[in-house]
């Protein structure tokens, strides 16, 4: 273990022990206080990364059971949570997209249609993101593994290279558009980002439900408007030097020709994807849950040989996510069940409870959204703040489903603020096409635009749907 990792791990233990032995507030059960110590130490560990998240989760489970804060059965509750299994299965489905080459084919297809102009080229990349988002829950795998190489290849084909001082020719605009687009598409589907199912699980623990179909329907209008507005805003305020790109469409078509006709495995993968989307949207009406549909999808993938069982058990990121996700959802639920989260909600309500609920809720959302400047992980942010902020919002008088939607969508949209705000952010920033000042400046302006669209126009859409 490196010195920096060792010191970070010491800090994690120090924070946990410090909270553990600090006298608990009078109204907080001692078990709830001890769970807070374990939970916050875990979240700090997620931020500082002295160990992988899965390893930190095992440490947290060990601490909870060895100290008798939780029974072994309680500590393992998260591992039979249906949302945790949905995340695991979605990773396997996304591997089918990537391994068959279907994801790249979709990206090149839209570039070939819209790629004659730079602005159209960005919309082509975003349409690819939109198509792939429901099936690939890892935004890093989706936009980093599929969209990023396509965008970078196009930029370099026009001579746009940071090493040559030509980043602004077209590459800077494409990279920023592609990254910000991934933030929006992640907010549009429950299965588009790993923290979204965590949000659904935490919402369920709070006594409310949000299905795949409800999430997608609620996000459809504000999401599509954001996808239309964002590239145009960047085109005007962060313009590329090249505005016409006929060669991009030509190059995309040549890539498609090189890939040949749709293979058998691609056809099967496409058919399974369509089936899954239909079941995720309409499954509740025929008593098929989203996780059940995902099991069916994986079964078909294995049955038709799109993936082998060896491919499934070798998908390390999926199993790693399943472990830390299950542990975090268990800890967050246990905090609520053992009295800490309700107590925290009561304390916040004391300070803002005298305000009209709409004003108090707006302040709450602003704090939740812009506190992401302090986080390098959306999952850490959601785990640390979502349950408490949801309960506070409801206690203030905000409609429950409105509170769920606003906080859930914020949990994706705030990823566009910084160059470390989500998984693929370091990849795009590390490409050298966008300097840090432009990244933060444009990230802030786009966050305001997204807030206006999602929580302004979106409110009207959700009212029409009868969600609040």
N, C-alpha and C positions, 0 to 999 in steps of 0.2 A: 504493500500500500504506500502510495506517495505521501510526502509530508503534508501537502495541501489537503488530501483526502482524509488523512489521520486527524488533522486539526478540525476539519469540518465535522467529522464524526464525533469528536470530543465535544464540539459545540452543540450538536444534536442531543447528546446525552445530558449535557449540562442544562440545556433548556428544559428537557423532560423532567430531570430530577428537581430543578428549581421550581417548576410549577407544581410537581407532585407534593413537595414538602411545604410549599407556601400555603398558609391557612386559607381554606376555601371560604368564599362568601357565605353568610349565614343561611341563605335560602337554597344553596346548591348542595345536593346530595354528594357525599364523599366519593361514591363510585363515579358519579358524573364528572367530578373534578379530576379524579385520577385518569379517567378516559380522555379528558381534555389534555392532560400532560402528554399522554401517549400520542394523541392525535396531532397536536401542534409540533411535537418533536418529529413526527413522521413528515408533516408538511414542510418543515424547515429542511429536513433531509431531502425531500423531493426537489426543493429549490437549490440547495447547495451541492447535491449529487455526490456525496462521499461514497455511496454504493448505488448500484442499479435500483430502480424503483421496486422491482420484485423482491430483492433482498431486503430492502427497508421494510416492506410489507410483512415479510416473515419475521423480522425483528419485532415489529409492532404486535403481531399476533402472539409471539412468544412472551412479550412483556405483559400483555393483557391476561394471558392464561396463567403464567407463573406467579403473578401477583394476586391471582384470584379475583381480579377486577371483573373478568368475564369467565364463564364456564367454557369448556372446550366446545360444547355444542353451540353456544352463543357466538364464539369467535369464528366458527366455520359457517355461520349463517349465510355469509355473502357468496359462498361457493355454490349454493344451490339457488341463487337468485336468477330468475329467468332473463333479466336484462344482461347480467354478466355473460350468460351463455349466448345471447344474441350478438354481443360484441365479438366473442370468440369465433362464432360461425361466420360472421360478416368478414372477418379477416381471411378466412379460408376462401370465401367466395371472391374476394378481391384478388387473391393470388391466382385464381382462374383467369380473371381479366388480364392480369399482367403477363402470366406465363404463356397464354395462348397468343398474345400480341393484339388481342381485340381492342385493348385500351389505346394503343398507339394508332391502330387503324382508324378508330373513331376520331382521334385528334387530327390526323392528317386529312381525313375526309372533310371535316368542317373548314380546315385551313384552305383546302383546295377550292371550296365554294366561296368563302368570304375573303380570301387573301389577296385580292387585287389592290386594295388600299390598306394602309397601315391601321386605320381605325377598324376596318372590316376584319383585318387579321386578328386584332385583339378580341373582337366579338366571336370569331371562329374558335379561338382558344377557350373562351368562356363557355361557349356552347358545349365544347368537349367536356369541360369541368362539370357542367350541369348534368350531362348525360351519365357521367361516371360516378358522380357524388353519391347517389343512393346505394351503390354496390360496393364502394371502397371506403370503409370507415376510418382508415388512416389517411388524414389529409397530407401527411408527409409522403406516404407511398403514392398517393394519387397525383398531387401537384408536383411533388419532388421527383417521383419516379417516372411519370408519364408526360406531364405538361411542360415541366422545366427543360428537359432535353430537347423537346420540339421547339420551344421558344428560343433557347440558346442557339440551336442549330440554324434557325431562320435568321437570327440577328447576325451571326457570324457570316452567313452567306451574303449579307449585304455589306460586309466589311466593318460591322459594328463590334468593336473589341476594346474593353477597358485598357488592355495592355498597349494599344496603339493610340489611346486618347480619343477614340471614336465611339465611346459608349452611347452618346446622345443621338447618334444617327437614327437608331431605331430600337436598340437593345434596352436602354433604360425604360422607355415607355412600355415595351412588351413585358419586361420583367415585373414592373410595378403593377401593371394591369393584371397579369397572370396571378401574382401573389394576392392582391386585393380581391380578385375574383374567387380565389379559393376560400377566403374568409366568408364571403357571402354565400357560396354554395354549401359550405359547411353548416351554415345556419338554417339551410332550407330543408334538411332531411335528418330524421332521428339517427339514421345509420351513416351519416356523412362525416362524422368526427367522433373520436373515441370517447370524449367527455359527454356527448349528447345522451347516450344510454345511461350514463351515470346520473345525469340530470333527471332522466325519466325515473330511474330507481329511487333517487332522493325525493322526487315529487310523490312517488307512490308511498314511500315511508311517511310522508307528511299527511297522507290521507286523500290524495288526489290522483287522478289518472290522466296521462296524455299519451294517446296512441300514435302509431306511425302515421296513420292517415290524417289525424287531427293536426299533428305537427306540420306535415307537408302542405295541407290545405291552408293553414294559417300563414305559412311562410311564402306561399306561392306568389301573391300579389306584391308585397313589399320586396321580396327577393328578386323577382323579375324586373321591377322598377330599378332596384339598386344595380343590377347587372347591366341595365341600359344606360344609367346615368354615370356610373363610375368611370368607364373608359372615356366617355365624352368629356368629363371633367378633366381627366388627366391629359387628354388630347389638347385641351385648351390651355391648361395651366402648367403642364409638364410636357410640352409638345416634342415630338420627334423631328429630326431634320429631314427625314425621308417620309413623304406622304403617299407615294404610289409604289406598290410592291407586286407588280405582275409576276415577277420571278418566284415569289413565295408560293403562289398558287401552282405554278408550274413545277416547282420542286416537290410540293406535297403530292401532286399527281404522279410524279416519277417514283416517289417513295411507295405510293399505293400500287403502282404497276410492279415494282420490285417485290412487294409482299405477295403478289399474285391473288388468285381468287380466295374467297373465304374458305378456310380449312374446315374439316368436319368438326374439330374441337371448338373452333370459333363459332360455328353455327349452333352447336349445342349450348355453348356458354351464353350466347345471345338469347336463345330460347328460354334458358333457365332464368336469366335476368328479367325478361319480360314477365315470366310467370311469377317471380318473386315480387316485382313491383305491383302486379295485380293483386296478389294475396296480401301484401302489406297495406294496400289501400282499402280493399274490400273484405279482407279476412275476418274482421270483427263481426260482419253481418252473417257469416256462416260458421262462426265459433272457431276460427283458426287464428291463433295468436301469432304475432310477428316472429317469435322464437321458433314456433312450430314450423312456420313457413321456411325459416332459415335452415332448420334441420332437413326439411324436404329438399331444399336447394342443394345442400351439401351432399345428400344421398344421391341425387341425380348426377352431380359432378363426379362422384366416385363411381357410380354405376356405368356411366358412359366413358369413363377413362380420361376425363379432362384433367383430373389430378389423380395421383396414386395415393394410397394410404401413407406411404413414405413421405410424400410431399406435405401431407397434413401434419404428421408428427414432427416434421423437420421445420415447421414454421415457427421459429423461436419467438418472434415478436408477438405472435398471437397468444401463445401460452404465457409469455411474460405479462402481457396486458391483462389477461384473464386473472392472474394471481394478484397483481397490485390493484386492479379494478375491484375485485371481490373484497379484498381487505379494506379498501377505502370506503366502499359503500356500506360495509358492516360497521366500521368505526363511526361514520357519520350517522347511521341509523341508531347505534347504541348511545351516542351523545344525546339524541333526542329522547330516546326511551328512558334514559337515566337522569333526565331533568335539566341538563345543562342548556340545551338549545332553547327550551321554553323560558328559562330564567334570563338568558341573554336577550331574548325578544322583549321581555317585560322591561328590562333596563333601557333599551333603545326607545321603546314606546313612551317611557317617562319623559324623554327629552323632546320628542317630536310629536307626541300624541295630541298636543293642544292645537296642532295645525290641521287645516283641511286635508283629508286623506290624499287628494290629488297632489298637493304641494309636497307633503311629507314623502309620498311615494316617489315623486320626481327627484327629490334630494337623495333618497335612498338609492335609486337607480344610478344617478350620476356618480355617487361614491363607489358603488359596485363596479361600474363600467371603467372609470378612470383609475381605480386602484390597481388595474392590471399593469400599470407602469412598474409596479413593485414585484410582478410575477414573471417568471420565465416559462411557466407551464399553465396552460388553460385548465388542465386537470387539477393541479394544485390549487388554483384560484377557486374553481367550482367546489372542490372538496372542503376548502377552508371557509367559504363565505356563502355559498348558495343556500344551504338549509336554513341558516340563521336569518338571512335576508328575506327568504320566502316567508318564514313564519312572522317576521316583523311586519312585512308588507300586508299580510292578511290581518294581523292584529290591529294595524292602523285603519282598517276598513276597506282596503283595496280589494276588488273582486278577485277571488282565488285564481281563476283561469287566466285573467289578465296578468296577475303577478307572475304566474308560472311562465307565460309566454314571453313577457318582457325580459325577465331574468335569464331565461333559456337562450333567447336570441342574442342578448348582450354577451353571454358566455362564449359566443363565437365571434361576434363583430369586434369585440375589444382586442382580438388577436392582431388586427391591422395597425395598432398604435406604434409598436416598436419593432426593431430588427431582431428581437429575441422573444416576441410575443406569442409565437406558436411554433410547432415542429419544423415546418419548411422555411421559416423566416431566416435563420442563419444561412441556409443554402442559397437563397436568393440574394441576401445581402453579401454573402461571401463571394458571389460571382463578380463583384466589383462594378456592376453597372449603375448602382445607386449609392450615393454617399449618404452618410448618416444624417446630415442636416436635412436633405431632401426627404429621406425616409420618414423622419419624425414629423417634419412640417406637413407633408402630404398625408401621413397617417392621421394626424390630428384633424385636418380639414375633412378628410373622408369619413372620419368617425362622426363628425357633426352632421354631415350629409346623411349618413346611414341612420343616425338617431332620428333625424327629421322624417326620413322615409318610413322606417320601420315602426317608430313609436308615435308618428304623427299620422301619416296616411294609413299605416297599419291598423291603428285604433278603429278607424272607420270600417275597414275590411272585417276585422274581428267582430265588430258590432253587427254587421250584416250577417255574419255566420252564427250569431247568437252565442259567442263564446264569453261574453261578459255583459 
